[in-house]
Amino acid sequence: MQISISRASLLQQIQRCQNIVEKKSTSPILSNFLLQAENGALTLMATDLQIAVISSTGVNVEVAGKITVEAKKFHDIVKELDAEKEVLLKYHNNFLEIKNGRSKFRLSTLPADDYPGMPKDETEMNFRIDAKLLAQMIAGTAFAMSNDETRKYLTGSLFEMDDSNGFKIVTTDGHRLALKETRIDQSSSPAQCIVPRKAVTEIKKVCEDYEGEVTVALGARQIRVKAGDYTLTSKIIDARFPSYLDVIPRDNPIIVTVNCNEFDQVLRRSMIVANDFTHDLKLNFSTVNIEVSAHNTEQEKAEGIVEANIENGEAVIGFNGRYLRDVLAALTSESVEMEIRDELSPVLIRGKGQDDAKYVVMPMRI
């Protein structure tokens, strides 16, 4: 293998793939990138056997071939190369030689034939969606994924296409739920899968940097996302996601409308003295404001008030302050609406005038 490529283009391909590489793998080759040069293109691949990504770019291929090289070391070298000068990569006597201006490196390699292949496409349906919109949907829901590995089905995001071409991303950790939805302007069949956290993070990352539409393909055992010359394929979590529609409150009578930024400021200040583990706050919803208070075992106390419009009643409810702040951070509207029934029932939260996102937070006993 022998190619020449710009440093910027090579670094972009590496950065697209590097987060997939296993840092402490028992199999040394999984700590490597697969580099394949042929037909005027360089293709990088990385896999941890759960997720595989490939990224390609056009290059000057003088000698076709394929090798594997340690990912971290390769990244660290390319990152430090002169951006104004071309990078030459050459495989010679079991080493990868890297030349850039006056700099030269030689890295050991492992045989490309020992590297796992790209997983076969096992998806059953696909649709196209704007990359930035998909990234926003993930950003607005990812915070509610659980960290509890004993409930694996909660540690990922549900990607669901319904029978009316409505696409949803749903997450929950059992204490809160986040849902974002949009309409897909093309015919598609119903499907759903639970996408692991690591894959969700990588999909968001590539979509944030991509202009245009991406293709999302779902299957019973796999999700595949294609953005131009980048493709991510991931196994899904083999489990059933909770029946989330049953959790979303309907017809909660008390309607609270409050400015997002002002509400968040009061919550943030009160949390300074709240319990470091439970972050518990007491919210008193009266006619014209919300009184927020917190205390701890050292008898310290915080109180704050924010103006609000409250209709159809009053309530005093305990919340995990961090859960409320996570929701406020995910909203893009100036004001937030909270729909409340009583101190023990789940609360529905959404941006005022926005129907594409719903958040549910369970109260705490106070």
C-alpha positions in Angstrom: 0.0 0.0 0.0 1.2 3.5 -0.9 -0.9 6.6 -1.0 -0.7 10.4 -0.6 -3.4 12.4 1.2 -3.9 15.8 2.8 -3.4 15.9 6.5 -6.8 17.5 7.0 -8.6 14.8 5.1 -6.7 12.0 6.9 -7.4 13.4 10.3 -11.1 13.8 9.6 -11.3 10.1 8.6 -9.5 9.1 11.8 -11.6 11.3 14.1 -14.8 9.8 12.6 -13.7 6.3 13.6 -11.5 6.6 16.7 -14.2 6.5 19.4 -15.2 3.0 18.3 -11.7 1.5 18.9 -11.4 -0.6 22.1 -9.0 1.1 24.5 -8.3 -2.0 26.6 -9.2 -4.9 24.3 -8.0 -8.5 25.0 -7.6 -8.8 21.2 -4.8 -6.4 20.0 -6.2 -6.1 16.5 -9.4 -4.4 17.9 -7.1 -1.6 19.0 -6.2 -1.0 15.4 -7.7 0.8 12.4 -8.1 -1.1 9.1 -6.7 1.0 6.3 -7.6 -0.1 2.7 -6.5 1.8 -0.4 -7.9 0.9 -3.8 -9.7 2.5 -6.7 -8.6 6.1 -5.8 -10.0 5.9 -2.3 -8.8 5.3 1.3 -11.2 3.5 3.6 -10.8 3.4 7.4 -12.6 0.9 9.5 -12.9 0.5 13.3 -14.9 -2.0 15.3 -15.4 -3.3 18.8 -17.5 -6.2 17.5 -20.7 -4.4 18.7 -20.3 -1.3 16.5 -18.4 -1.0 13.2 -17.8 2.2 11.3 -16.2 2.8 7.9 -15.2 6.2 6.4 -13.8 6.8 2.9 -12.2 9.6 1.1 -10.6 10.1 -2.3 -6.7 9.9 -2.4 -3.9 9.3 -4.8 -3.3 5.6 -4.7 0.1 4.6 -6.0 0.0 1.0 -4.7 -3.3 -0.6 -3.6 -3.3 -2.6 -0.4 -4.6 -3.0 3.1 -3.1 -3.0 6.6 -4.0 -2.4 10.3 -2.3 0.0 12.5 -2.7 1.0 16.2 -5.4 3.6 16.2 -4.4 5.8 19.1 -0.8 6.1 18.0 -1.8 6.7 14.4 -4.2 9.5 15.5 -1.7 11.1 17.8 0.9 11.3 15.0 -1.4 12.6 12.3 -2.8 15.2 14.7 0.7 16.7 15.1 1.6 16.7 11.4 2.1 19.8 9.4 -1.3 20.7 8.0 0.3 22.6 5.0 2.1 19.5 3.7 0.9 16.3 2.2 1.0 13.0 4.1 2.6 10.0 2.5 1.7 6.5 3.8 3.6 3.5 2.6 3.6 -0.2 3.8 7.0 -1.7 3.8 8.4 -4.8 5.5 5.5 -5.1 8.0 5.7 -1.4 9.0 3.6 1.6 8.0 5.9 4.5 7.1 4.5 8.0 7.5 6.1 11.0 5.9 5.1 14.7 6.2 7.5 17.4 5.3 10.7 16.8 7.4 8.9 14.3 9.8 9.1 10.6 9.4 7.5 7.8 11.5 7.4 4.0 11.3 4.6 2.1 13.0 4.2 -1.7 13.4 1.2 -3.3 11.8 -0.9 -6.4 12.1 -2.3 -8.4 9.1 -5.4 -7.0 7.5 -6.8 -10.5 7.0 -7.0 -10.9 10.7 -9.3 -7.9 11.1 -13.1 -8.5 11.5 -15.1 -7.8 8.4 -17.9 -5.2 8.1 -21.1 -6.7 9.4 -23.6 -7.9 6.8 -26.6 -5.6 6.3 -29.4 -7.2 8.3 -31.8 -4.2 8.4 -35.4 -4.5 7.1 -36.5 -0.9 6.4 -34.9 2.5 6.0 -35.8 6.2 5.7 -34.0 9.5 5.2 -33.9 12.3 7.7 -32.0 15.6 7.9 -28.8 15.0 9.8 -29.1 18.1 12.0 -32.7 17.1 13.0 -31.6 13.6 14.0 -28.7 15.1 16.0 -31.2 17.4 17.8 -33.6 14.6 18.5 -30.7 12.6 20.1 -29.5 15.6 22.1 -33.0 16.2 23.4 -33.4 12.7 24.7 -30.0 11.1 25.5 -29.8 12.5 29.0 -32.6 10.3 30.2 -30.9 7.0 29.3 -30.2 4.8 32.4 -26.7 3.9 33.7 -28.1 0.8 35.4 -26.5 -2.1 33.6 -28.9 -4.5 35.4 -31.7 -3.1 33.3 -30.0 -3.2 29.9 -33.2 -2.2 28.0 -33.1 1.2 29.6 -29.4 2.0 28.8 -30.1 2.9 25.2 -32.5 4.9 23.0 -35.6 3.6 21.4 -35.7 4.4 17.7 -39.3 3.9 16.5 -41.1 4.3 13.2 -44.9 4.0 13.5 -47.4 3.1 10.9 -48.1 6.7 10.0 -44.5 7.6 9.2 -43.9 9.2 12.6 -40.4 8.7 13.8 -39.7 8.9 17.6 -36.7 8.7 19.9 -37.6 7.7 23.4 -35.4 7.3 26.5 -36.2 6.6 30.2 -34.3 5.6 33.3 -37.5 4.7 35.3 -37.6 8.1 37.0 -38.0 10.3 33.9 -38.9 9.9 30.3 -37.8 11.9 27.2 -39.6 11.8 23.8 -38.8 13.6 20.6 -40.7 13.0 17.4 -41.0 14.1 13.7 -42.8 13.2 10.6 -40.9 11.5 7.7 -42.0 12.6 4.2 -41.8 9.2 2.7 -43.5 5.9 2.9 -42.0 3.5 5.4 -43.0 0.4 7.4 -43.3 0.3 11.2 -40.1 -0.8 13.1 -38.4 -0.2 16.4 -35.1 -1.0 18.1 -33.1 -0.1 21.2 -29.8 1.5 20.1 -26.9 1.2 22.6 -25.6 4.4 24.2 -22.2 4.2 22.5 -23.9 4.0 19.1 -26.3 6.8 19.9 -23.3 9.0 20.8 -21.5 8.3 17.6 -24.6 8.9 15.4 -25.2 12.2 17.1 -21.5 13.2 16.6 -21.4 12.4 12.8 -24.8 14.0 12.2 -23.7 17.3 13.9 -20.9 17.6 11.4 -22.9 16.5 8.3 -24.9 18.7 5.9 -27.9 17.0 4.3 -29.9 13.9 4.8 -28.7 10.6 6.3 -30.2 7.2 5.8 -31.3 5.3 8.9 -32.0 1.6 8.5 -33.6 -0.5 11.3 -33.8 -4.2 11.7 -34.5 -6.9 14.4 -30.8 -7.1 15.3 -29.2 -4.1 13.8 -29.2 -0.4 13.0 -27.3 1.2 10.2 -26.8 4.9 9.6 -25.2 6.2 6.4 -24.0 9.8 6.0 -22.2 10.3 2.7 -19.0 8.2 2.8 -19.5 7.3 6.4 -21.4 4.2 7.6 -22.1 3.1 11.2 -23.5 -0.4 11.9 -24.4 -1.4 15.4 -26.0 -4.4 17.1 -29.1 -3.4 19.1 -30.1 -4.2 22.6 -32.0 -7.5 22.5 -34.9 -6.6 24.8 -38.3 -5.0 24.9 -38.6 -1.3 25.7 -41.2 -0.3 28.3 -44.7 0.7 27.1 -43.9 4.4 27.2 -47.2 5.7 26.0 -48.8 4.5 29.3 -46.4 6.7 31.2 -47.2 10.0 29.5 -49.9 11.8 31.6 -53.1 13.0 29.9 -55.5 15.7 31.1 -53.4 16.8 34.1 -55.5 19.8 35.3 -52.9 22.2 36.8 -51.1 24.1 34.0 -47.9 26.0 34.9 -46.2 28.4 32.5 -42.8 29.8 33.4 -39.8 31.4 31.7 -37.1 28.7 31.1 -34.1 30.7 32.0 -35.6 32.3 35.1 -36.8 28.9 36.3 -33.4 27.3 35.7 -31.6 30.0 37.7 -33.8 29.5 40.7 -33.3 25.7 40.5 -29.5 26.0 40.1 -29.2 28.3 43.1 -31.3 26.1 45.4 -29.4 23.0 44.4 -26.3 24.4 46.0 -27.5 23.3 49.4 -29.6 20.3 48.3 -28.6 16.8 49.0 -25.6 15.9 46.8 -27.1 12.5 45.9 -30.9 13.0 45.6 -30.8 16.8 44.6 -34.2 17.0 46.2 -36.1 20.3 46.0 -39.6 21.4 47.2 -41.6 23.3 44.7 -44.7 25.2 45.9 -46.9 26.1 42.9 -49.1 29.0 44.0 -51.3 31.3 41.9 -48.6 33.7 40.5 -45.2 32.1 41.3 -43.2 29.0 42.1 -41.4 28.9 45.4 -38.3 26.7 45.3 -36.7 25.5 48.5 -34.0 23.1 49.6 -32.3 22.0 52.8 -29.7 19.4 53.9 -28.7 17.4 57.0 -26.6 20.3 58.2 -29.7 22.5 58.6 -28.6 24.7 55.7 -31.4 26.1 53.6 -32.1 27.8 50.2 -35.2 29.6 49.0 -36.1 31.2 45.7 -39.1 32.5 43.9 -39.9 32.8 40.1 -42.9 34.3 38.6 -45.3 31.9 36.8 -48.8 31.6 35.4 -50.6 28.8 37.2 -54.1 27.7 36.3 -56.7 25.4 37.8 -55.2 24.9 41.2 -52.1 24.8 43.4 -49.7 22.1 44.5 -46.6 21.4 46.6 -44.3 18.7 45.0 -40.8 17.4 45.5 -38.5 16.9 42.6 -35.0 15.8 41.8 -33.7 19.2 40.7 -31.2 17.7 38.3 -34.0 16.0 36.4 -35.8 19.3 36.0 -32.7 21.1 34.9 -31.9 18.4 32.3 -35.3 18.9 30.8 -34.9 22.7 30.7 -31.5 22.4 29.0 -33.1 20.2 26.3 -35.9 22.7 25.5 -35.5 25.3 22.7 -38.5 27.5 23.7 -38.5 30.6 25.8 -41.2 29.3 28.2 -41.9 25.9 29.6 -45.3 24.3 30.4 -45.8 21.8 33.2 -49.0 19.8 33.5 -49.6 18.6 37.1 -52.2 16.4 38.8 -51.0 16.0 42.4 -47.8 15.5 44.5 -47.5 11.8 43.7 -48.4 11.7 40.0 -46.0 12.1 37.0 -45.6 15.6 35.6 -45.7 16.3 31.9 -43.3 19.0 30.7 -42.9 20.6 27.2 -41.8 23.7 25.6 -44.6 26.2 25.2 -46.1 25.9 21.7 -43.9 22.9 20.9 -45.5 19.5 20.3 -42.5 17.6 19.0 -41.0 17.0 22.5 -42.5 15.6 25.7 -40.8 15.0 29.0 -42.2 13.2 32.0 -40.6 13.5 35.5 -41.7 11.5 38.5 -42.1 13.5 41.8 -40.3 12.7 45.1 -41.9 12.3 48.4 -41.1 15.3 50.7 
